[in-house]
């Protein structure tokens, strides 16, 4: 995984499931029960641990809804994973420079969103960063490619060469050797689909936490959900806590989950499409918004752009609040994020 905030579809991410991301400390036991007991589930999906809490109904119905949500998320994972040779994403990459590939509507929607974020971020977010195949962040196989390899593969990174034909329902990478990596843009829609299933099953209060990306609807036992924001350099320390009620999403990006040291330098999985090397300057980002569409792909874009340009990009996104932690440990809060953390501390 190279372009995402987390190792969304890496088979080795499961060994990282207990690692604490920048956000993801979720509390659901602070209020007195008002109707039954919340039902919980936890499963390995998308290379991470996905937790669900459903509240406000009878236990059998809530458990059934949770099972249905996991089934839908697993179905979508099979479409998007670049680690599965039979996935749609893998087929698009194998057919690069050869022919268009038919894609289902779910994949087309995410690809369109990725193109929009590419334009919005001035190229900072680019799903063709999967073309940088010389990097390997898997445990026991970590590799820093030679500069010449990076330079050659960097020439294949260009989202403008992803051709989408909505009328035909196809996607096409225009040059052989190009590859997609949807880790920075696919996980949130998959979690959102799980939440949609819960809602369709009659659940009115729920939380889904997928490796630090948190979606909520309603409340927990009559009170807001609480989501803690962890320091990316000191996971045992909280930078603060948010008190949120749905619909809401808290999304995270950071260089703290998949990394290794080479020649005394940290190499992490979020690669800058403009250089072919890991991003520098920002170690972690937390975003707060009402829905997934407002923040999907934005965290990775901010990691690439850096603190100053990132602040300007956040300012242009109505309804989005942000926290960015820099390499020196300093933190920048948008006004709305600072106010939300103050409310969470009250």
Helices and strands as residue ranges (DSSP letters): G 13-16, E 23-27, E 39-45, E 48-55, H 59-80, H 88-94, E 101-102, H 105-120, G 127-131, H 147-154, G 159-161, E 162-165, E 170-173, H 183-200, E 205-210, E 213-217, E 225-231, E 234-244, E 248-254, E 259-262, E 265-268, E 282-289, G 292-294, H 298-305, H 307-315, E 321-326, E 331-333, H 335-345
